[in-house]
Amino acid sequence: MTPLPYVWDGEAMRIRPGFQRRADEAFCVGESYTLDVVEDRSAASHRHYFAAVHEAWANLPDDLAERYPTSEHLRKAALIRAGYRDERSFIASSRAEAIRMAAFLKPIDDFALVALNGTAVVVFTAKSQSMRAMGKKVFQDSKDAVLDALAELIGVKADDLMRAAA
């Protein structure tokens, strides 16, 4: 469920105007619920991050440009490398079967990294950085890790990359 906005009035949390119907659908009168603070992310920071990723992609050395046909490929690869990823392992009965399995799995997600480890096939997919999927702190941490990795990849400082995207 998407978080609903509330306002603390000094005595109780009150649903913001315009959200009452959604609250009525989601909650039962008399039931107890635990609230959690979800800090909103800055849309400007979000846009600036994607501009910086695009800037890094536009400045890739020729030998890397073929590997990353779009800035989205580059961003997701950097997320995977930085540890913001999901992993799925599949065990094959032989190395040849693992190779066939990897070839089958790769086209399922253009952005996935598929690796072989003996008879195991490991599929890495990037975590979503959508506003719904990542809170403010996790997004900022992932943003910093990705921009550091991309800056290193193109041989600049992360601050310079951010300034170039401004």
BELRARA-V489086 format. One record per residue. N is the residue number from 1. NEAR is the number of other ideal C-beta (glycine too) atoms within 10 Angstrom. Layout:
# BELRARA-V489086
n;near
N;NEAR
N;NEAR
This chain:
# BELRARA-V489086
n;near
1;7
2;6
3;11
4;15
5;12
6;14
7;10
8;9
9;8
10;4
11;6
12;8
13;11
14;11
15;16
16;11
17;8
18;8
19;13
20;12
21;9
22;13
23;13
24;11
25;8
26;12
27;13
28;8
29;5
30;5
31;6
32;5
33;9
34;4
35;10
36;7
37;6
38;11
39;9
40;10
41;20
42;13
43;9
44;8
45;12
46;15
47;11
48;15
49;23
50;15
51;16
52;24
53;22
54;16
55;20
56;26
57;21
58;12
59;15
60;17
61;9
62;6
63;7
64;12
65;13
66;8
67;10
68;18
69;11
70;12
71;19
72;16
73;14
74;25
75;23
76;27
77;21
78;22
79;23
80;19
81;16
82;20
83;11
84;21
85;16
86;12
87;11
88;12
89;10
90;16
91;12
92;17
93;9
94;10
95;11
96;10
97;14
98;19
99;14
100;13
101;20
102;18
103;11
104;12
105;16
106;14
107;9
108;10
109;14
110;11
111;16
112;20
113;17
114;20
115;13
116;14
117;10
118;10
119;16
120;14
121;24
122;15
123;20
124;20
125;18
126;23
127;17
128;13
129;20
130;10
131;14
132;8
133;10
134;18
135;15
136;14
137;10
138;14
139;21
140;15
141;14
142;20
143;24
144;13
145;17
146;26
147;22
148;15
149;17
150;25
151;18
152;12
153;20
154;16
155;8
156;16
157;12
158;18
159;10
160;12
161;22
162;17
163;12
164;14
165;17
166;8
